Structures are given as structure tokens and as C-alpha cells.
Amino acid sequence: MGSAKLTLDPAFEVGPVERRLFGSFVEHMGRCVYTGVFEPGHPEADGDGLRRDVIELTREMGVTAVRYPGGNFVSNYDWEDGVGPSADRPTRLDLAWRQIETNAFGLGEFMTWLREVDAEPVMAVNLGTRGVRAARDLLEYTNFPGGTRWSDLRIKHGTREPYGIKVWCLGNEMDGPWQIGGKTAEEYGRLALETAKAMRRVDPSIELVACGSSNPHMPTFGSWEATVLEHCYDQVDYISTHAYYDAVGGDRASFLASAVQMERQIHDVISTADHVAAKLGSRKRLKLSFDEWNVWSQSLFGGEQSLDWEQAPRIIEEDYDVAGAAVVGSLLITLLNNADRVGIACQAQLANVIAPIRTEPGGPAWRQTIFHPFALTAAHARGRVLRVQATAPNMPTEEFGEVPVLAAAATLDDERRLSVFAVNRGDEPLPLEIDLRGLPRGTDISHITVADADTAARNTEREPRRVEPRALDGAVIDGDRLKAVLPPISFNVLKAQLG
């Protein structure tokens, strides 16, 4: 297959590593909440019904931010149903996923769980069936110190200090025909503007995310963002984007090259936002919130119409293999390489539903293959993202044409610890040479890989450690060159302590 080369120079960087790039997503969908993060009576549950095994795995994964409560769920959700004594909460029909929602888990439980995993909330408000008033009231409940109707209700519910939630999503996928209370771009842009204005009067310090188009395949993609932002550009800090990458809907090579689509999408949305800034004469630059992304074989899902009314059903519980882990690794690499404009990213979802963590009711929790590239990147991506100049052999794909077999990113922190993240998309070992020009001589070289001779290998309840990160020998520094060999279809971290 040939070999690949990278050139790194500390004078050329993308920007700081944004910690919010390592976000996740907890939605009231399937078993993400119930029997996922929350299962009273489970042997591992604490006094609040939170599964300690899932908490520990979430900490290990390095999750820094969690979007909640949806997703499609939020567009038919009354937040008041999820606060106060659990026994007093109503059971509702969730129209998004045709589920029976008990509301046993709500805002208070979520915030308690977040403190345990040491992550930041990214809260979504209902702009489908509700609007300005409900969003304003929720913000008063969470962030106002006291002495008003909603802040005093929070205190009555047992939380004296404000939650201080900073990041708020103004609805979810509002251009989707599946969305409860969907809107045209004009309707949503005006609603987002008025909601943002009201919320900022309650708490001027918050950061707001306007909904971009639901995915890059929507007929509204691009024009939606332009119209929405012409209304609310000055009132928001981020524009959202979502994408899922299908492992079975096309050829394998195109799936392995999914990050090419993510890269294009990021550039398209940012270009549209910058166009609106130019049109408005604004010097402000929005960042992107990629607050739903993952591998999901959507072509196998029959849609919400195919679901029966159930409580916490088993839906979209994807089993991930080594190839899926390599793709997730390449998506994380893409997010790092765009850290100057992507400020938030949330992998969807955390537990059971297209998730890195799987659980069984009353039983164990385990790491799926895609857990590992996320955990490794969150642990080792520190400091600044360096610009990577790469050359590598190409591989043919049906969707993207010729695509390099190598995807790579690099970070360097203030203690001169270099981390290189690399995915080999090819079916053969890939020799890699990294030119460290301008960097001090390195020592303590290590190479960690997520790979397997069987790229269809998965972690299961019976074999939860079938695929795990493992150390490889052979990585060396020869002069100002770092050399290693990347296994076929693999995610890799090369680390060096520079002098």
C-alpha cells in the first residue's frame, strides 16, 4: 500500500483543544435513561437510582458535557413534568419515539448524575409544542438565585443554589418533518430570536445554540441556516449541525471514509454562517455545535411509526465492531482539526441507544468498541491542536472518490507532551513517518491501538473485553522523525514526551 507521512510544526496550529468537543447525549429514548443511566433497584444503583457502573464508565470515557433531554423528545416535553417529588409526576405519551414516559427521571436527577460524572449540562428547550414562555420559565428555575415563582419552586424542591446552566439549545432539528411542532426557516428564525432575547434578559451570561438543518441530506440544508441566522445571528453563539454515518447503507470503503462527509459539512455550515455575518456587517463569528454525531445504521431503522407504545423499549441498540471504532476515531480527528470553529460536540447517545456504553437491566455494563477511541482522545488531546500536513496513499470509494487511507490530528500541551491520533482506513498495515521539524527531540514513545485481526469483532455481554486498546512495540524516534506502523483498519495514539 505504500507509506504515509506527516509534518508537524509548533508554529502552525488550529487552536486550543476545546474540552466541550468530548460531549455526549442523554435523551429519553429507548433505554438510554431507564435501565441505562437510571435504574433504581439495580445492584449498582445508589440512593438516587443512578447506576454507579455507568457513572464510572462515563468518567473513564472522559465525557465533559452532556446534552439533555433531547433530541426529538424535547419538542413534545413539558419540563415541569420532570421536577419535584417523583410520586407527583405525571406519566405522559412521548410522541417522538412512541414511548410511555413516567418522568421518574427529570432535571434534578440529571443534574445530580452530572455532578457525579463531573460534566457540564447542555440543556435543550422545547420550541416545538411550546416556546418563549416555557424556555424563560425553565431558565428562571435553573439559574435565578431566588425570590421568584420558579426559582423558589427549585428551592422548595430541595436545591437552594442555582444550577447555573450555561449552554442552551434553542429546540432540536426544527426543519425535520418528523419533529413535533416543526417549523419553516422563517418561523423558527423568528421564534429563536424572541426566545433568545427573553432568555438573555433572565441571564445574560448564557450561551445559546440555534438549530441548524437536521442533516446535510435535507433539502433545506444550507438555505435553512442562512435564513435562520439572518433573524437571530446577533443573539446566538453557536449554530448546530447533526450527522450519522451508516455502516450498511453503502460500500464499506465509503463508510470507512465517513469523516470526509463530516469535514465538508463543517465547512459548509461555517461558510454559511460567515456569509450571514458579511451580509449583516457583523464582525462576530459563530462557532458550530456538532451536538449529534455517531455511527448509526439508519437504513435498518423503520422510523418511529414502526414502534409500539412501550416503556423504555430496546430500540436502535447498535452493536459496534472494529471498523465502527475506526470511523468514530476518524470523526474525533475531524472535530479536533476544526477546533477553531467547532466549540461543542456531543456523541449520540451515551448508553444503549447507538451508544459506547451498553447495559443489561439488573445486569452488567460494558464498553463497546467505539468507547475506546473516544476515551483515548479525551484523555490525551490536550493543549493546542497542530496543523497536520499529511501525504498518504489513496483508496477508492463509491461516494467520495479517491480518499487518503490516513486520517490524523496532533496536539501539543504546555508540558511538551505530543499526541498524534491516526486512523488507518486501509486493509494493509500502514508505515507512518512523522516529521517533527521545529519540535524538541522526543523520548518516552508509546503506541496504543484499537484494532483486531477480525474487523467485525465486537464487545458483548459475554465477551466485554474482546476488543480493547493495546500497546504496540516498534514506534521509534530516528533523528527528527517518529516512525510507527499502523495496523489495518485501526485507531491509534502515538505519544511522545518532547525535550
VOGU-3710 file (C-alpha; in Angstrom, 3 decimals, decimal comma):
1> mgsakltldp> 0,000/0,000/0,000  2,954/2,351/0,454  3,645/4,611/3,396  2,270/7,828/4,892  3,985/10,965/6,122  3,001/13,758/8,481  4,710/17,072/9,059  4,240/18,895/12,354  5,481/22,360/13,268  4,585/24,173/16,510
11> afevgpverr> 4,378/27,458/14,605  1,269/26,218/12,776  -1,731/25,437/14,901  -5,516/25,179/14,556  -6,359/26,434/18,032  -6,817/25,246/21,599  -8,353/21,853/22,316  -11,942/22,661/23,253  -12,933/20,453/26,184  -16,578/20,586/25,075
21> lfgsfvehmg> -15,607/18,570/21,994  -15,864/15,493/24,203  -19,562/15,771/24,898  -22,235/13,098/24,958  -26,018/12,995/24,764  -28,678/11,588/27,090  -32,170/11,540/25,571  -35,383/9,993/26,850  -35,268/7,434/24,055  -35,243/3,670/24,284
31> rcvytgvfep> -33,096/2,547/27,214  -30,689/5,479/27,343  -32,193/6,828/30,588  -34,232/3,977/32,049  -32,018/0,904/32,683  -29,178/2,941/31,150  -28,045/5,742/33,446  -31,001/5,316/35,852  -32,231/2,050/37,332  -33,486/2,083/40,936
41> ghpeadgdgl> -33,128/-1,363/42,475  -30,133/-2,331/40,353  -27,304/-3,883/42,419  -25,041/-0,999/41,320  -27,638/1,767/41,885  -27,051/4,442/44,507  -29,699/6,051/46,704  -30,825/8,242/43,794  -31,330/5,270/41,474  -28,239/6,140/39,409
51> rrdvieltre> -26,189/3,221/38,115  -22,707/3,559/39,596  -21,230/1,237/36,971  -22,398/3,606/34,224  -21,137/6,618/36,176  -17,693/5,050/36,424  -17,621/4,207/32,725  -18,733/7,737/31,834  -15,889/9,157/33,921  -13,438/6,750/32,289
61> mgvtavrypg> -14,707/7,789/28,883  -13,828/11,414/29,675  -17,207/12,960/28,896  -17,074/16,716/29,519  -20,565/17,881/28,527  -23,945/16,159/28,153  -26,857/17,347/26,027  -30,309/16,718/27,557  -33,268/15,863/27,381  -33,317/15,569/23,594
71> gnfvsnydwe> -33,301/15,232/20,704  -36,702/14,689/19,179  -38,061/14,026/22,670  -37,695/17,658/23,740  -40,127/19,016/21,145  -43,106/17,491/22,970  -41,691/17,730/26,522  -43,096/19,775/29,391  -40,114/20,360/31,653  -42,399/20,867/34,665
81> dgvgpsadrp> -43,305/17,153/34,462  -39,738/16,235/35,468  -39,293/18,328/38,623  -40,490/17,967/42,191  -41,379/14,787/44,077  -41,217/11,781/41,771  -44,501/10,378/43,110  -46,319/13,517/41,950  -45,045/13,463/38,379  -47,430/12,541/35,559
91> trldlawrqi> -46,993/9,702/33,083  -47,153/11,034/29,513  -47,116/9,857/25,918  -43,829/10,675/24,207  -44,861/11,332/20,615  -41,298/11,391/19,299  -40,478/7,730/19,995  -43,944/6,344/20,822  -42,946/5,620/24,400  -44,666/5,761/27,772
101> etnafglgef> -42,718/8,368/29,753  -43,000/8,045/33,546  -40,932/11,175/34,272  -39,247/9,315/37,136  -36,002/10,806/35,807  -36,026/14,549/35,259  -33,996/17,712/35,666  -32,989/17,179/39,298  -31,906/13,595/38,711  -29,979/14,640/35,609
111> mtwlrevdae> -28,114/17,394/37,448  -27,301/15,019/40,325  -25,961/12,492/37,814  -23,902/15,207/36,069  -22,200/16,135/39,325  -21,225/12,503/39,764  -19,682/12,259/36,286  -18,161/15,772/36,516  -19,639/17,045/33,268  -21,350/20,225/32,093
121> pvmavnlgtr> -25,011/20,365/31,031  -26,073/21,347/27,515  -29,801/21,903/28,012  -32,370/21,913/25,208  -35,700/23,768/25,364  -38,973/22,847/23,680  -39,611/25,113/20,684  -41,937/22,571/19,074  -45,135/22,487/21,127  -44,046/25,326/23,426
131> gvraardlle> -41,947/28,455/23,091  -40,690/31,671/24,679  -42,561/31,474/27,970  -41,662/27,877/28,838  -37,984/28,442/27,943  -37,844/31,609/30,033  -39,516/29,873/32,987  -37,130/26,911/32,833  -34,127/29,241/32,839  -35,535/31,084/35,860
141> ytnfpggtrw> -35,993/27,736/37,619  -32,416/26,626/36,934  -30,376/29,831/37,137  -32,112/32,556/39,172  -30,997/32,758/42,824  -34,431/33,010/44,462  -37,345/35,212/45,392  -39,418/34,488/42,279  -42,045/31,907/41,405  -39,827/29,465/39,524
151> sdlrikhgtr> -36,581/29,932/41,462  -38,465/29,489/44,731  -40,008/26,312/43,347  -36,498/24,958/42,736  -35,621/25,795/46,336  -38,814/24,097/47,520  -37,736/21,033/45,547  -34,544/20,879/47,603  -31,953/22,778/45,538  -31,119/26,108/47,137
161> epygikvwcl> -28,209/27,118/44,907  -28,920/27,793/41,229  -27,814/25,122/38,780  -26,051/27,776/36,704  -26,590/26,081/33,334  -24,607/27,985/30,695  -25,291/26,307/27,337  -28,844/26,155/25,945  -30,074/24,656/22,665  -32,998/26,541/21,137
171> gnemdgpwqi> -35,007/23,494/20,106  -33,973/20,462/18,067  -33,993/19,619/14,325  -36,822/22,032/13,683  -36,742/21,553/9,889  -37,345/17,800/10,219  -40,792/16,601/9,066  -40,579/14,032/11,903  -40,256/16,791/14,505  -43,273/17,533/16,702
181> ggktaeeygr> -44,080/21,188/16,026  -41,630/21,554/13,136  -41,190/24,975/11,594  -40,225/26,711/8,393  -36,932/28,568/8,479  -38,751/31,904/8,768  -40,963/30,657/11,604  -38,111/29,137/13,523  -35,725/32,051/12,961  -38,236/34,483/14,446
191> laletakamr> -39,035/32,139/17,360  -35,346/31,549/18,093  -34,743/35,301/18,106  -37,562/36,074/20,530  -36,719/33,132/22,781  -33,064/34,168/22,894  -33,963/37,758/23,768  -36,201/36,662/26,634  -33,693/34,166/28,000  -30,835/36,681/27,916
201> rvdpsielva> -32,936/39,075/29,999  -33,137/36,402/32,697  -29,433/35,500/32,490  -27,157/37,483/30,131  -24,248/35,096/30,736  -25,750/32,093/28,936  -24,539/30,707/25,604  -27,198/29,890/23,013  -27,253/27,341/20,183  -29,550/27,946/17,211
211> cgssnphmpt> -30,807/24,879/15,323  -29,173/24,250/12,020  -30,644/21,884/9,462  -31,213/18,336/10,731  -28,610/16,732/8,468  -26,671/17,515/5,281  -29,043/15,421/3,150  -32,060/17,595/3,930  -33,372/19,709/1,020  -33,291/22,628/3,466
221> fgsweatvle> -29,579/22,231/4,277  -27,726/25,498/3,745  -30,739/27,667/2,962  -32,176/26,863/6,414  -29,043/28,065/8,223  -28,883/31,213/6,116  -32,497/32,197/6,770  -32,468/31,318/10,463  -29,248/33,206/11,141  -30,418/36,311/9,322
231> hcydqvdyis> -33,031/36,518/12,084  -31,084/35,550/15,186  -27,355/35,896/14,385  -26,672/38,608/16,950  -28,458/36,714/19,744  -26,787/33,290/19,460  -23,284/31,917/19,935  -23,464/28,634/18,005  -25,281/27,051/15,091  -25,924/23,323/15,457
241> thayydavgg> -25,411/20,535/12,975  -26,149/16,785/13,144  -24,970/13,757/11,175  -24,991/9,974/11,427  -22,852/7,619/9,377  -24,397/4,387/8,115  -22,337/1,208/8,282  -24,645/-0,803/5,996  -26,195/1,717/3,600  -23,345/1,775/1,072
251> drasflasav> -19,920/0,396/0,238  -17,501/-0,377/3,062  -14,795/1,992/1,801  -17,192/4,947/1,823  -18,227/4,071/5,375  -14,585/3,996/6,473  -14,171/7,418/4,837  -17,219/8,935/6,592  -15,093/11,709/8,078  -14,800/13,215/4,590
261> qmerqihdvi> -18,526/13,993/4,770  -18,176/15,451/8,277  -15,347/17,718/7,102  -17,446/19,001/4,189  -20,440/19,562/6,432  -18,446/21,592/8,945  -17,032/23,794/6,208  -20,437/24,243/4,555  -22,185/25,335/7,765  -19,369/27,647/8,841
271> stadhvaakl> -19,237/29,178/5,345  -22,972/29,862/5,508  -22,676/31,438/8,950  -19,784/33,628/7,803  -21,780/34,654/4,731  -24,593/35,853/7,003  -22,056/37,750/9,122  -20,786/39,501/5,992  -24,318/40,257/4,852  -25,182/41,746/8,253
281> gsrkrlklsf> -21,896/43,589/8,538  -21,107/41,720/11,757  -17,561/41,092/12,974  -18,832/38,394/15,316  -18,009/34,812/14,306  -20,241/31,944/15,363  -18,934/28,555/16,337  -20,511/25,263/15,419  -22,144/22,867/17,884  -21,944/19,382/16,359
291> dewnvwsqsl> -24,291/18,164/19,064  -25,406/14,894/17,458  -22,929/12,615/15,690  -22,166/8,911/15,618  -22,203/5,749/13,560  -25,819/4,639/13,145  -27,183/2,203/10,582  -30,280/4,300/9,939  -31,130/2,294/6,837  -32,139/-0,561/9,193
301> fggeqsldwe> -34,499/1,599/11,292  -38,145/1,658/10,262  -38,844/5,048/11,846  -40,987/5,932/14,831  -44,085/4,679/13,017  -42,698/1,140/13,300  -42,615/1,300/17,117  -45,275/0,133/19,552  -46,201/2,098/22,664  -43,810/0,820/25,337
311> qapriieedy> -41,889/1,957/28,374  -38,110/2,067/27,774  -38,107/-0,333/24,784  -34,993/-1,813/23,206  -34,607/0,332/20,107  -31,580/1,239/17,990  -29,163/-0,716/20,172  -26,325/-0,871/17,683  -23,541/-3,429/18,134  -20,272/-1,806/17,087
321> dvagaavvgs> -17,299/-3,569/15,525  -13,661/-2,588/14,975  -14,473/-0,797/11,714  -17,045/1,307/13,578  -14,401/2,206/16,143  -12,022/3,312/13,389  -14,735/5,526/11,890  -15,565/7,066/15,270  -11,848/7,732/15,735  -11,667/9,486/12,364
331> llitllnnad> -14,690/11,635/13,266  -12,983/12,694/16,509  -9,881/13,543/14,486  -12,009/15,733/12,207  -13,504/17,562/15,168  -10,011/18,243/16,539  -8,795/19,516/13,184  -11,657/22,029/13,182  -11,324/23,090/16,825  -11,006/26,723/15,767
341> rvgiacqaql> -14,672/26,730/14,681  -16,274/23,707/16,369  -16,819/24,604/20,017  -19,183/21,839/21,155  -19,642/18,243/20,004  -21,892/15,569/21,519  -21,717/11,932/20,525  -25,232/10,498/20,437  -26,033/8,731/22,687  -24,305/7,664/25,908
351> anviapirte> -25,997/4,408/26,947  -27,679/1,628/24,924  -29,111/3,769/22,095  -26,373/3,883/19,386  -24,048/4,110/22,350  -20,489/3,484/23,536  -21,853/2,017/26,791  -24,228/-0,943/26,872  -26,128/-2,233/29,892  -28,498/-5,008/30,836
361> pggpawrqti> -31,387/-4,424/33,273  -30,269/-5,815/36,602  -27,044/-6,921/34,923  -23,663/-5,636/33,786  -22,486/-2,608/31,856  -19,696/-2,821/29,289  -17,675/-0,788/26,816  -18,493/-1,081/23,130  -15,629/-0,795/20,633  -16,437/2,880/19,949
371> fhpfaltaah> -15,910/3,664/23,637  -12,162/3,322/23,253  -11,270/5,938/20,597  -13,438/8,469/22,454  -11,811/7,709/25,823  -8,296/7,780/24,378  -8,828/11,062/22,551  -10,495/12,736/25,540  -7,611/11,585/27,755  -4,693/12,570/25,520
381> argrvlrvqa> -5,866/15,547/23,413  -4,524/18,463/25,444  -3,221/21,945/24,836  -3,229/23,079/21,210  -4,219/21,311/18,007  -1,351/21,458/15,497  -1,975/21,723/11,787  -1,197/18,392/10,182  0,329/18,259/6,719  -0,174/14,689/5,515
391> tapnmpteef> 0,584/12,623/2,458  -0,718/9,081/2,152  -1,826/6,503/-0,397  -5,406/6,799/-1,590  -8,189/4,247/-1,623  -11,210/4,295/-3,960  -14,698/4,917/-2,549  -18,042/4,996/-4,330  -19,268/8,108/-2,513  -16,165/10,293/-2,214
401> gevpvlaaaa> -13,854/9,114/-4,971  -10,193/8,725/-4,000  -9,669/9,225/-0,256  -6,403/9,052/1,745  -6,116/5,892/3,835  -4,766/8,056/6,681  -6,720/10,443/8,905  -4,627/12,235/11,532  -4,579/15,015/14,111  -1,966/16,129/16,637
411> tldderrlsv> -1,956/18,058/19,901  0,835/19,591/21,965  0,396/20,786/25,541  2,360/23,237/27,694  4,410/20,400/29,179  5,578/19,422/25,686  3,560/16,241/25,538  2,820/15,393/21,927  -0,135/13,190/20,977  -0,792/12,061/17,435
421> favnrgdepl> -4,167/10,475/16,654  -4,212/8,394/13,482  -6,648/6,116/11,685  -5,606/3,638/9,027  -8,659/3,124/6,817  -6,899/0,571/4,660  -6,800/-3,219/4,741  -2,987/-3,374/4,966  -0,506/-2,193/7,617  0,469/1,446/7,029
431> pleidlrglp> 4,031/2,601/7,799  3,855/6,164/9,140  6,707/8,676/9,370  6,159/11,930/11,282  8,483/14,857/10,586  8,906/16,691/13,919  10,705/19,716/12,478  10,748/22,629/14,881  9,929/20,388/17,837  12,414/19,343/20,539
441> rgtdishitv> 13,819/15,831/20,449  11,327/13,325/21,857  11,572/10,491/24,371  9,219/8,006/26,029  7,497/6,983/22,813  4,350/4,875/23,115  1,857/3,488/20,614  -1,680/2,463/21,591  -4,014/0,919/19,044  -7,637/-0,187/18,797
451> adadtaarnt> -7,565/-2,937/16,188  -8,219/-6,630/15,650  -7,396/-9,229/13,032  -11,169/-9,617/12,676  -12,516/-6,152/11,839  -16,033/-7,425/12,563  -15,090/-8,213/16,183  -17,452/-6,773/18,803  -17,682/-6,488/22,570  -20,689/-8,285/24,046
461> ereprrvepr> -22,121/-9,123/27,445  -20,363/-12,491/27,237  -17,114/-11,072/25,836  -16,977/-7,477/27,114  -13,203/-7,232/26,577  -12,956/-8,814/23,126  -11,695/-5,505/21,676  -9,592/-3,253/23,885  -6,758/-0,754/23,437  -3,382/-2,441/23,448
471> aldgavidgd> 0,206/-1,251/23,409  2,305/-1,905/20,320  6,077/-2,119/20,159  8,112/-0,667/17,344  7,426/3,081/17,496  10,778/4,917/17,486  12,268/8,368/17,060  15,040/8,440/14,482  16,578/11,908/14,449  13,684/14,288/13,920
481> rlkavlppis> 11,401/11,520/12,622  8,871/9,496/14,609  8,203/6,168/12,922  5,467/3,598/13,534  3,321/1,080/11,691  -0,472/1,398/11,927  -2,420/-1,908/11,845  -5,142/-2,352/9,195  -8,494/-0,675/9,990  -7,279/0,832/13,238
491> fnvlkaqlg> -7,401/3,828/15,549  -4,045/4,788/17,037  -2,497/7,158/19,566  1,210/7,886/19,363  2,558/9,760/22,386  5,955/11,332/22,990  7,452/13,472/25,683  9,432/16,205/23,947  12,569/17,660/25,494
//
